Amino acid sequence: QVQLVESGGGLVQAGGSLRLSCAASGSIFSFNAMGWYRQAPGKQRELVAIMTSGGTTDYADSVKGRFAISRDSAKNTVYLQMNSLKPEDTAVYYCHIVTIKGADYWGQGTQVTVSS
């Protein structure tokens, strides 16, 4: 069983930065992929950033050049650095991990609010 605990959300002005953290209870070397999703009110959950176990990353077009996903294997933690935030980035952000056995786990979500 894997547990994910997110932190780092909050209220920030447009143009500001936040860093989200997702601490996993198991070794993240045993995961196929880890990523961040977000869901704004009235909208579907969407992929924001993803990193494979080999370190390959991909991003939603809307955040390319502004967001960066990274990991600290020693701390079993995945990060999402968010820069140049825009009001349209306002959403609940979720950490997601897919294990090497194909099981997937979600964090509880952390609110990010960007004021104009």
Stockholm file with secondary structure:
# STOCKHOLM 1.0

chainA/1-116         QVQLVESGGGLVQAGGSLRLSCAASGSIFSFNAMGWYRQAPGKQRELVAIMTSGGTTDYADSVKGRFAISRDSAKNTVYLQMNSLKPEDTAVYYCHIVTIKGADYWGQGTQVTVSS
#=GR chainA/1-116 SS CCCEEEECCEEEETTCCEEEEEEESSCGGGEEEEEEEEECTTSCCEEEEEEETTCCEEECTTTTTTEEEEEEGGGTEEEEEECSCCGGGCEEEEEEEEETTSCEEECCCEEEEEEC
#=GC SS_cons         CCCEEEECCEEEETTCCEEEEEEESSCGGGEEEEEEEEECTTSCCEEEEEEETTCCEEECTTTTTTEEEEEEGGGTEEEEEECSCCGGGCEEEEEEEEETTSCEEECCCEEEEEEC
//
